[in-house]
């Protein structure tokens, strides 16, 4: 997705995935700074631990790093996933970094549920249900017509997760894991590059469409 976006904007940049053990996180961040890398994304289990390694951090959970003049800046682009959604009451499922990052994005009442706390989830009367766990195949809560469903998890085979499938069947408004990935990724792209993200190209890359390869004509890589 990010490499397709770089190509579409004519940027000679490369996005690579690196497995980093929790005990080597500080070494990894120092190495990226030393190599003059532009930025990085972080996922489980690093979103909260990396905050202590930032010179500036956007809250207590970040998923995007920007390296600038030797400084480490941490941002939370997960909030962009729910940007523009108005909800008086939210059922937030999960207690990890993604859930913590999203908490500050809601103005209304937020009811949080996790297996280590209150369980099972109860979405009765909620306008918005957010699954901020990696659970794909278990239906953690039954969605209803009129609710908006945001599922951060997505199936590797391009099918729907149990929650998304149930939400579509119920006639709920759905933001699935792939759309969530694009929304936070586009915000990260703009933090790193200072350039508007080619969102449709990124969506095509996630879905395997033709724009993932070619990009818009005016930005097609040579």
Secondary structure, DSSP 8 states (H G I E B T S, - for coil): -HHHHHHHTT-----------GGGHHHHHHHHHHTT--EEE--TTSTTGGGGG-SEESSS--SEEEEETTEEEEE-GGGGGGTT---SEEEEE--SHHHHHHHTT--SEEEEE-TTSS-S---TT-SEEEE-SS--SS--S---TT-EEEE----TTS---HHHHHHHHHT-EEE-HHHHHHHHHHHHHHHHHSS---HHHHHHHHHT-THHHH--GGG---
